[in-house]
Amino acid sequence: MLFPSLFPFLVSGALASVTSHVARDPLDSQRTATELRPQLSPQTTIVFPSDLEWDPLTARGSSPRIDPGYSVIVEPATEQDVRTVVIYAHKYNVPFLVVSGSHGSTKTLNKMKGGIQINLRKLNNATVDPSGNTATIGGGALMVEAAKALFAKGKQAVTGICECVSVIGPLLGGGHSLLQNQYGFASDNLVSARVVLANGTLVDASNTKNTDLFWALRGAGHNFGVVTSFQVKAYDVHTWTVYQFQFKQDKLEQLYTLVNQVDNLATRPSKLFITGVFARIDAIDAANATLIYTVSFEGPKSEAEQYAAPFKALNPFGLTETENVPMDEYYILSGNDINSGVCRKDHNLAFAGTSLPKWDLPTLREAYVAFNKVVRDPKFATSAFLLENYGNKAVSQVDPASTAVTAEERTLPILTTAAVWYEGNDPKTHLQATTAVNNIRDILFRGSKSPKHTYVNYATGDEPLPQLYGQDQARLAKLKALKKVYDPKNEFGFYSPLV
Ligand SMILES: Cc1cc2nc3c(=O)[nH]c(=O)nc-3n(C[C@H](O)[C@H](O)[C@H](O)COP(=O)(O)OP(=O)(O)OC[C@H]3O[C@@H](n4cnc5c(N)ncnc54)[C@H](O)[C@@H]3O)c2cc1C
């Protein structure tokens, strides 16, 4: 047993010096728990592999293919508890991994072995601040929790699109959103964050405090600390008009020629959101994936209709039009709600993010054919090919130097990937799935004139650093220098690591 004096709580607001480090067998979970328990608040739970809660807490969106190894799970109930665990892990060289929405899927997560899962799901509060212009959100809050809390006050924040993903996970890598065309990436809307650093120091980061950390958090944030809570800008909610089109594969070239035309910074209205999916729908055509296209407009149908008209002119075989969709129902309508297929766990999601300047029709067709071969295989039948043109209007108006989000992320309008879902834990099937998504990525990159770029939150874990963190060497050097200051032992090194 250790005495409290061995768990110094470092001074808030400044980087504290690092004390001695005693190596501890990372698998000695009982000892870890015995030592930690007296330091933690009563509401904090410690979970062992033999506990019933173990399986649900270790299931991920992409498990078992992505399966970080833990010896114990701690669910801190307070910010101070987060510090306690981090200080302990830092002192005894025990690896740890922060988990919020558990949808991270880069294979670098598999490098975590025998450490502590710091599960932040108890820090899931979300409130609109008294001014109404900002909201404060817990580091473990899911998008659905934040969206519901804000919606109840007539507000919304720039978050990811799936209800089951955390708010902070996407934000730390940039944060693509339904609202990015109007308000910028999620990270562009970050006002401040409370961060537990690798040595347990709790700091505030904002435009006035720890500004270099604040810069790094917005784009490379998974590498720098545990965000326990954060403040983001809040906006008034409005209703949406949503058009969901279905086309047969012979319309692929016409459809994506139109998408290239519509996604024009000069003419595309900021309230227009467009995105596509290829998916196998057996009731329509089991042999050829259907082209699904969604055109959404924040506003009434009378204004939206002009943007839907060119898509209607392509003669879709299916069309659903829905007016006056409130924010909290948008995600159900679009199939991104917490009970939807995209939110399932233990289904081995594999994807390989590809950012593109425009749709190159020959390689898009080639990628479609390759995807078709994948989904004809029954074990991959529920996969989807995501073709996202969320809109870069507000995103491109932010100075790329002002955050760690790369210039590439702000200028390349297309975010695409095949998302392959399948069950089981057969190594051959894992290889088949990852080979398939990588092949589709490589086909698409062949049609691009830009240097290869992958959104850090859509990484496979194989990408060279400049592909994730930008071709600008000065930016990368700055990130690495900050890493040495804030996390010299690379304790936050399992998710798209900088070093
Ligand atoms: C179904 C699905 C939908 C998605 N939709 C979007 C989208 O709309 N927009 C978008 O930009 N991306 C999206 N993504 C990608 C998403 O950004 C990443 O998968 C992200 O890592 C998920 O975060 P999480 O908290 O859910 O997962 P986790 O696995 O819990 O977290 C991922 C990593 O984030 C870090 N982390 C988590 N919480 C904290 C914290 N509080 N402090 C510090 N670090 C932390 C840890 O390093 C952790 O390994 C989606 C992914 C999936 C699977």
The ligand as a Tripos MOL2 file, in Angstrom:
@<TRIPOS>MOLECULE
LIG
   53    58     1     0     0
SMALL
NO_CHARGES

@<TRIPOS>ATOM
      1 C1        -19.8470    5.6850  -36.6250 C.3       1 LIG1
      2 C2        -18.8170    6.7680  -36.7040 C.ar      1 LIG1
      3 C3        -19.1980    8.0700  -36.9970 C.ar      1 LIG1
      4 C4        -18.2580    9.0870  -37.0600 C.ar      1 LIG1
      5 N1        -18.6730   10.3540  -37.3770 N.ar      1 LIG1
      6 C5        -17.7690   11.3560  -37.4030 C.ar      1 LIG1
      7 C6        -18.1740   12.6880  -37.7000 C.ar      1 LIG1
      8 O1        -19.3380   12.9620  -37.9740 O.2       1 LIG1
      9 N2        -17.2300   13.6550  -37.6970 N.ar      1 LIG1
     10 C7        -15.9230   13.3930  -37.4280 C.ar      1 LIG1
     11 O2        -15.1200   14.3180  -37.4380 O.2       1 LIG1
     12 N3        -15.5090   12.1400  -37.1490 N.ar      1 LIG1
     13 C8        -16.3950   11.1180  -37.1340 C.ar      1 LIG1
     14 N4        -15.9870    9.8400  -36.8720 N.ar      1 LIG1
     15 C9        -14.5870    9.5930  -36.5420 C.3       1 LIG1
     16 C10       -14.3810    9.9460  -35.0730 C.3       1 LIG1
     17 O3        -13.9800   11.2910  -34.9940 O.3       1 LIG1
     18 C11       -13.2900    9.0900  -34.4210 C.3       1 LIG1
     19 O4        -13.6160    7.7400  -34.5530 O.3       1 LIG1
     20 C12       -13.1270    9.4440  -32.9500 C.3       1 LIG1
     21 O5        -11.9220    8.9020  -32.5070 O.3       1 LIG1
     22 C13       -14.2300    8.8830  -32.0910 C.3       1 LIG1
     23 O6        -14.1270    9.3790  -30.7790 O.3       1 LIG1
     24 P1        -14.7900    8.5500  -29.5980 P.3       1 LIG1
     25 O7        -14.6430    9.3080  -28.3510 O.co2     1 LIG1
     26 O8        -16.1270    8.1410  -29.9930 O.co2     1 LIG1
     27 O9        -13.8750    7.2490  -29.5450 O.3       1 LIG1
     28 P2        -12.7860    6.8000  -28.4590 P.3       1 LIG1
     29 O10       -12.2320    5.5480  -29.0220 O.co2     1 LIG1
     30 O11       -13.3720    6.7650  -27.1140 O.co2     1 LIG1
     31 O12       -11.7300    7.9580  -28.5240 O.3       1 LIG1
     32 C14       -10.8110    8.0390  -29.5830 C.3       1 LIG1
     33 C15        -9.5270    8.6410  -29.0400 C.3       1 LIG1
     34 O13        -9.7860    9.9750  -28.6640 O.3       1 LIG1
     35 C16        -9.0230   10.3000  -27.5190 C.3       1 LIG1
     36 N5         -9.9560   10.8110  -26.5190 N.ar      1 LIG1
     37 C17       -11.2320   10.4340  -26.2980 C.ar      1 LIG1
     38 N6        -11.7620   11.1830  -25.3210 N.ar      1 LIG1
     39 C18       -10.8080   12.0470  -24.9300 C.ar      1 LIG1
     40 C19       -10.7520   13.0920  -23.9670 C.ar      1 LIG1
     41 N7        -11.8040   13.4120  -23.2050 N.pl3     1 LIG1
     42 N8         -9.5910   13.7780  -23.8270 N.ar      1 LIG1
     43 C20        -8.5210   13.4880  -24.6000 C.ar      1 LIG1
     44 N9         -8.5220   12.5130  -25.5350 N.ar      1 LIG1
     45 C21        -9.6620   11.8140  -25.6930 C.ar      1 LIG1
     46 C22        -8.2790    9.0430  -27.1030 C.3       1 LIG1
     47 O14        -6.9750    9.1080  -27.6370 O.3       1 LIG1
     48 C23        -9.0300    7.9480  -27.7870 C.3       1 LIG1
     49 O15        -8.2110    6.8530  -28.1300 O.3       1 LIG1
     50 C24       -16.9040    8.8010  -36.8190 C.ar      1 LIG1
     51 C25       -16.5150    7.4920  -36.5280 C.ar      1 LIG1
     52 C26       -17.4610    6.4870  -36.4750 C.ar      1 LIG1
     53 C27       -17.0250    5.0910  -36.1710 C.3       1 LIG1
@<TRIPOS>BOND
     1     1     2 1
     2     2     3 ar
     3     2    52 ar
     4     3     4 ar
     5     4     5 ar
     6     4    50 ar
     7     5     6 ar
     8     6     7 ar
     9     6    13 1
    10     7     8 2
    11     7     9 ar
    12     9    10 ar
    13    10    11 2
    14    10    12 ar
    15    12    13 ar
    16    13    14 ar
    17    14    15 1
    18    14    50 ar
    19    15    16 1
    20    16    17 1
    21    16    18 1
    22    18    19 1
    23    18    20 1
    24    20    21 1
    25    20    22 1
    26    22    23 1
    27    23    24 1
    28    24    25 2
    29    24    26 1
    30    24    27 1
    31    27    28 1
    32    28    29 2
    33    28    30 1
    34    28    31 1
    35    31    32 1
    36    32    33 1
    37    33    34 1
    38    33    48 1
    39    34    35 1
    40    35    36 1
    41    35    46 1
    42    36    37 ar
    43    36    45 ar
    44    37    38 ar
    45    38    39 ar
    46    39    40 ar
    47    39    45 ar
    48    40    41 1
    49    40    42 ar
    50    42    43 ar
    51    43    44 ar
    52    44    45 ar
    53    46    47 1
    54    46    48 1
    55    48    49 1
    56    50    51 ar
    57    51    52 ar
    58    52    53 1
@<TRIPOS>SUBSTRUCTURE
     1 LIG1         1 GROUP 0 **** ****
